[in-house]
Amino acid sequence: MLESAGYRVVVARHDEVLACLEQEAFQLLLATTDDGVQAALSVCATVKERWPDIKIAVVARRAEYIPEKICVDDIIRVQYTPGKFLARVKRLMDAAGGQSLPASSAK
């Protein structure tokens, strides 16, 4: 869906994200909670510490609690409609000042 909306997407597992960020400049990280909330927040905290300008959103299920003030710029719920999901991504990209979507942290 993101690629068809014109974004460039790189998919990486949580343990691959740092290597991707060291090789290429990114503007947005979408972290999933597929491996648990703590795994997603751990990646987010490390990324924000090393690359504070990268926008980070956690894609979470409705019942998952994500503390917003830790390292997350936005929380995108999996229940969102495609239009709402894309609107949230666009807002984050506009805030990052960018045109392409760089990284999606998955499984």
C-alpha positions in Angstrom: 0.0 0.0 0.0 2.8 2.4 0.9 4.7 1.8 -2.3 1.6 2.2 -4.4 1.1 5.6 -2.7 4.6 6.6 -3.9 6.7 5.9 -0.9 10.0 3.9 -1.1 9.9 1.1 1.5 12.6 -1.0 3.0 11.4 -3.9 5.2 13.7 -5.1 8.0 13.3 -7.3 11.1 13.9 -5.6 14.4 17.4 -7.0 14.6 18.3 -5.6 11.1 17.1 -2.0 11.6 20.3 -0.6 12.9 22.4 -2.0 10.1 19.9 -0.5 7.5 20.1 2.9 9.2 23.9 2.8 9.2 24.0 2.1 5.4 21.4 4.7 4.3 19.6 7.9 5.4 16.0 7.4 6.4 13.2 9.7 7.5 10.6 7.4 9.0 10.7 4.1 10.8 7.4 2.1 11.2 8.0 -0.4 14.0 5.5 -3.2 14.4 4.7 -5.0 17.6 4.8 -8.4 16.0 7.7 -9.4 18.3 6.1 -7.7 21.3 5.7 -4.1 22.4 9.1 -4.2 24.3 11.0 -5.3 21.2 9.5 -2.4 19.2 10.2 0.1 22.0 13.7 -1.1 22.4 14.4 -0.5 18.7 12.7 2.9 18.8 14.8 4.0 21.8 18.0 3.0 20.2 17.1 4.6 16.9 16.0 7.9 18.5 19.2 8.0 20.6 21.5 7.6 17.5 19.3 9.3 14.9 17.1 11.8 16.7 15.7 13.3 13.4 14.1 10.1 12.2 10.4 10.1 12.8 9.1 6.9 14.5 5.6 5.4 14.5 4.6 2.1 16.1 2.0 0.1 14.3 0.1 -1.6 17.1 -3.1 -3.5 17.8 -5.9 -1.6 19.6 -5.3 -3.3 23.0 -1.6 -2.7 23.1 -0.4 0.2 25.3 2.4 2.2 23.8 3.8 5.0 26.0 4.0 8.0 23.6 6.6 10.0 25.4 9.4 7.4 25.3 10.6 7.5 21.7 7.5 7.4 19.5 6.3 10.2 17.3 3.0 8.5 16.5 1.0 5.4 17.2 -0.8 3.9 14.2 -3.4 1.3 15.0 -3.7 -1.7 12.7 -7.5 -1.2 12.7 -7.2 2.1 10.8 -8.6 2.3 7.4 -6.1 2.4 4.6 -6.9 6.1 4.0 -6.3 7.0 7.7 -3.1 4.9 7.8 -1.7 6.8 4.7 -2.8 10.1 6.2 -0.8 9.4 9.4 2.2 8.4 7.3 2.0 11.5 5.2 1.8 13.7 8.3 4.9 12.1 9.7 6.7 12.4 6.4 5.7 16.1 6.1 7.1 16.6 9.6 10.3 14.9 8.6 10.5 17.1 5.5 10.7 14.2 3.2 9.3 12.6 0.1 10.0 8.9 0.5 9.4 6.3 3.1 12.6 4.6 4.2 12.2 1.8 6.7 9.5 -0.5 8.0 10.5 -2.7 10.9 8.7 -5.9 10.6 8.9 -9.3 12.3 
